[in-house]
Amino acid sequence: MANTPQRYVALLRGVNVGGKSLIKMSDLSQGLTAMGFSEVSTYIQSGNVLFSSTSRNEQSLASEIERAIYDLFGLEVKAVVISSRQLSEIVSAMPDKWGSDASWKYNTLFLLPPCSQDDVLTAIGELKPDIEQLIPAKGAILQSVEFSSFGRSRTGKLSALPVYKRITVRNYNTTMKLLELLQK
């Protein structure tokens, strides 16, 4: 079974956001295919690359992709590689009604190794449970925050903290779509 390809998604941090670290996803797909990855595709323009590989070492795969991006585009971009099974486990950690209340924002905070959940939770500090929630999941933290209270929430200030550079964020819809695409 070691030679059977496994499905992964590489989540690239800060690609094509705010006019910085611009990469054409079609060029990235071609580059990763040339490296030997199979079934390479992308989802939206914000650095979600789906692929198959016989490797079972997610950190090694992330390092290969980071090097390829540097070699192909001259950009230093951090990546985290998540297997189909791991993303399924992260989604399984979501409470039953997660993503269903339009007055709340739902994100998945994916940790870029060696960042740990404790690093993020400590940096954020004590939550305001009436307006925000964090749920640890394997390799990620699930975040929900009331839209109208975002500015006064602890998690709403996450992007101003140094630890923010050690995570990559996907909203609920993107997380669910990536799982769907991985399972096809």
N, C-alpha and C positions, 0 to 999 in steps of 0.2 A: 504493500500500500504506500510505501514511502515515495514512489514515483508517480502516484496519482496526484494531479494538480489540485490545489485547494484554492478557493476563492477568497480574495482579500479586497479591502479598500484602503488606499493610502490617502490620508487626510493631510493636506498641505497647509501650513500655517501662513496666513497673510498673503496668499496669492490672489492677484487681480482685485485687491481691495483698495479703494481710494487712489487708484491710478499708480499703485506701487507694485513691484514684483510682477510685472505683466508677463504672462506666458499664454500663448495660444494653446488651448487644450488639444487641438489636433496635432500640433507639433510635439507636444509632450507624449501623446499616445504613440506617435510614430517612433519617438526616441526610446520609449520603454519597450515597445515591440522589438525594436532592433537589438535591445539588450537581452532578449530571450524570454520576456514575459509573454504570456498568451492571453487571449480574450481581453485585451486592453480597451477600455472605454472610459469616458469621463461623464460626469453628471454636473451640470451647470458650470459656470466659469470660475468658481471659487475654490478650485483645488481638490476635487474629489475624483480619484482615479481608481477604477475597478480593474482588477486583473487576476490572472491565475498564475500560480507558481508551484513547483514541487517542493520548494523550501518550506520548512516549518518554523523558521526563526524570524519572527516579526521584526525584531530589532535590527537584524542583519539586512532584511529587505528594506527597512526604512533608511538605513545607512546607504545602501546601494542607490536608492531613489534620490536621496539628497545629493550624492556624488554626481549622479546623472544630470540632475537639474543644474548643478554648478558647471559641469562640463558642457552641457548643451546651451545653457542660457546665461551663464556667468552670474547666477543668483544663489545666494546662500539662503536656502529655505529649509525649515524644519518640517519633518514628516512623522506621523505615527501610522503604523500599519495595523489594521484590525482585521481579524479573520471573520468570516461569515458567522461562525459559531459564537465568537466573542461578542459581535454586534447583536446577535440574537439574545445572548445573556443580558446585555445592557438593556435592551428593549424589554425583556422579561422583568427587569427590576422596576419598571415604571408602574406606578399605581394604576388601578383599573380605569379611572377617569382622566388619566394624564393626557393632556393635549385637547381636552374637550371644552374647556371654559375659555371663550374668546376674549375675556377680560384679563386673562393671564398670559404671560409669555413663558414658553417652555423651550429650554435649550439642553443640549448635551455638551458638557465640557470634557473634551478628550484630553488626556494627560500626555504630554510629550516627555518620554523618558529622559532623565531619571526623576521627573516630577512625581510626587506622590499625592494621594488624596489629603494626607495630613498637611502637606505644604500649602495646598489651596485652602483647606478649611481653616487652618491657623491664620493665614493671611486675611481671610474675609472676616473672621471674628464672629462674635455672637449675632445670630440672625434675629430678625423681627418676624416671629412665626405667623403673625396675622397677615403679612404681606409677601412672604418669601419662604422658600423651602429648598434644601439641598439634600439629595439622596445619593450616597455613595453606591457605585456599581463597579464591576471589575474593569479597571482601566479608564474609568470616567466618573463624572459626577453629574447627576441630573439636577437641573436648576429650574425652578419655577418662581415667577415673581409677578405680582399684580401690576399690569401696565400703568395704571393711574398713580401707583406709588413707587415706580421704578427709581426715580431720582432720590428718594429718601431711604431706599433699601440698601442693605449692606452689599448684596450681590450686584446691585446696579452700579456700584463704584468699582467693581472688579477690574475694569479696563484701565484704571488709574494705578493699579498695584503692580509691583515688579513681577509677581507670580503670573500675571496675565500673559507674559511672553513665553510661558512654559505650558500653555494650553492652546488648543484650537477648538473653536465653538461651532456647533451646527445646531440649527433650530430643529424643532420637533418634526416638521414636515420633511426636511432634508434627511434627518436620521431615519425616518420611516421609509422614505424612498430608497435610500442606500441599502437598507436591509432587503427591501423588495427586489432591487436589482441584483444583489448578491445571491439571492435565493432562486433566481431564474435559471 
